[in-house]
Amino acid sequence: MRIEDASPKAGSQKRRRRVGRGIAAGQGASCGFGMRGQKSRSGRSTRPGFEGGQLPLYRRIPKLKHFTVINRKQYTTINIKELVDLAPNTLVTLESLLEAGILTAHKGPLKILGTGELSVALQVQAAAFTTSAKAKIEAAGGSCEVIE
């Protein structure tokens, strides 16, 4: 078998339309494109997604509300006001908070939020801190350690 022997199955390919070859051919003169205008010119009429100057859909979509963030990071959150009852110099981690019953569910890495006041020094290990939470923990004499 040679390369010139390879051909598509009979009837699987239609012959191309020969346009501009006179009235008898069925597509003479303007070749089925009408008289004038944007869609009658040579080459592609408009680019894909073009909507006549209106902002196209692919540019409008991200600006609309209620589009969820893909692969959003889910945290188990806790405010520092809930850490007030802990003993001084306690090591605070996600596991220790679950054991103490302060947290009831594990929804992802621990994030400390800054609502409330803290008076005891704690050693806090979490995946993320808000700036206010970090400032309040360190002002109380504690330490903040970011873990992955």
C-alpha positions in Angstrom: 0.0 0.0 0.0 1.2 3.5 -0.9 0.2 7.0 0.3 -1.6 7.7 -3.0 -3.8 4.6 -2.4 -5.1 6.0 0.9 -8.4 7.8 0.2 -11.6 8.5 2.2 -14.6 6.2 1.9 -16.8 7.0 -1.1 -19.5 9.5 -0.2 -17.9 10.6 3.1 -16.6 13.9 1.6 -18.7 16.3 -0.4 -17.1 18.2 -3.3 -16.3 21.9 -2.7 -18.7 24.5 -4.0 -17.3 26.3 -7.0 -18.6 29.9 -6.5 -18.4 32.8 -8.9 -18.6 30.6 -12.1 -21.8 32.0 -13.6 -25.6 31.8 -13.1 -25.9 28.2 -14.2 -23.6 27.0 -11.4 -26.1 28.4 -8.8 -23.6 30.6 -7.0 -22.6 33.2 -9.6 -21.5 36.8 -9.2 -22.0 37.6 -5.5 -21.6 33.9 -4.6 -24.6 33.8 -2.2 -23.2 36.6 0.0 -25.6 39.3 -1.1 -24.8 42.7 -2.5 -22.7 44.7 0.0 -21.9 44.8 3.6 -19.5 43.3 6.2 -20.5 39.7 5.6 -20.0 39.9 1.8 -16.4 40.9 1.9 -13.5 38.5 1.3 -11.9 36.8 4.3 -13.7 36.0 7.6 -16.6 38.4 8.3 -16.0 38.8 12.1 -13.8 37.2 14.7 -15.3 34.4 16.9 -17.3 35.9 19.8 -17.8 39.3 18.1 -21.2 40.8 18.9 -21.2 43.9 16.7 -19.3 46.1 19.2 -21.3 45.1 22.2 -19.1 43.8 25.0 -18.8 40.1 24.2 -20.1 37.4 26.5 -16.6 36.1 27.2 -15.6 39.5 28.6 -18.9 40.1 30.4 -19.0 36.9 32.4 -16.4 37.5 35.2 -17.9 41.0 35.9 -21.3 39.5 36.9 -22.1 38.7 40.5 -22.4 35.3 42.1 -19.6 33.6 40.2 -17.9 31.3 42.7 -14.1 31.2 42.9 -12.7 28.1 41.5 -10.7 26.0 44.0 -11.6 28.4 46.9 -9.5 27.8 50.0 -11.8 26.6 52.9 -10.7 27.4 56.4 -11.8 26.4 59.9 -12.2 29.8 61.5 -12.2 30.9 65.1 -12.2 34.3 66.7 -9.7 35.2 69.5 -12.5 36.0 71.9 -13.1 32.2 72.1 -9.5 31.6 73.2 -9.7 33.8 76.4 -10.6 30.8 78.7 -7.4 28.9 77.8 -4.6 28.7 80.3 -1.5 30.9 79.7 1.3 29.6 77.4 -1.0 26.9 76.0 -0.1 25.6 72.6 -3.2 26.3 70.4 -3.6 24.1 67.3 -6.5 22.8 65.3 -6.2 19.4 67.1 -6.0 20.9 70.6 -9.1 23.1 69.9 -11.1 20.0 68.7 -10.0 18.1 71.8 -11.0 21.0 74.1 -14.4 21.2 72.5 -14.0 24.8 71.4 -14.2 23.7 67.8 -16.7 21.0 66.7 -15.9 20.5 63.1 -12.7 20.3 60.9 -13.5 22.1 57.7 -9.9 22.7 56.6 -6.8 24.5 57.9 -7.2 26.7 60.9 -7.5 30.5 60.5 -7.5 32.9 63.4 -9.8 35.9 63.2 -9.4 39.1 65.2 -12.8 39.7 66.8 -12.6 40.2 70.6 -9.9 40.9 73.1 -7.2 38.6 74.4 -5.5 38.9 77.8 -3.6 35.6 78.1 -0.3 34.8 76.3 -0.8 31.9 73.9 1.4 30.0 71.4 -0.8 29.8 68.4 -0.1 27.6 65.4 -2.4 28.1 62.4 -2.5 28.2 58.6 -3.5 31.9 58.5 -4.0 34.9 60.7 -5.8 38.2 60.1 -3.6 41.2 60.8 -5.7 42.3 63.7 -5.6 38.8 65.3 -1.8 38.6 64.9 -1.4 42.0 66.5 -3.7 41.2 69.5 -2.0 37.8 70.2 1.5 39.4 70.1 0.3 42.4 72.2 -0.9 39.9 74.9 2.6 38.3 75.0 1.9 35.3 72.8 3.4 34.0 69.6 1.9 33.3 66.1 3.4 30.6 64.0 2.1 30.0 60.4 2.1 26.3 59.5 1.2 24.8 56.1 
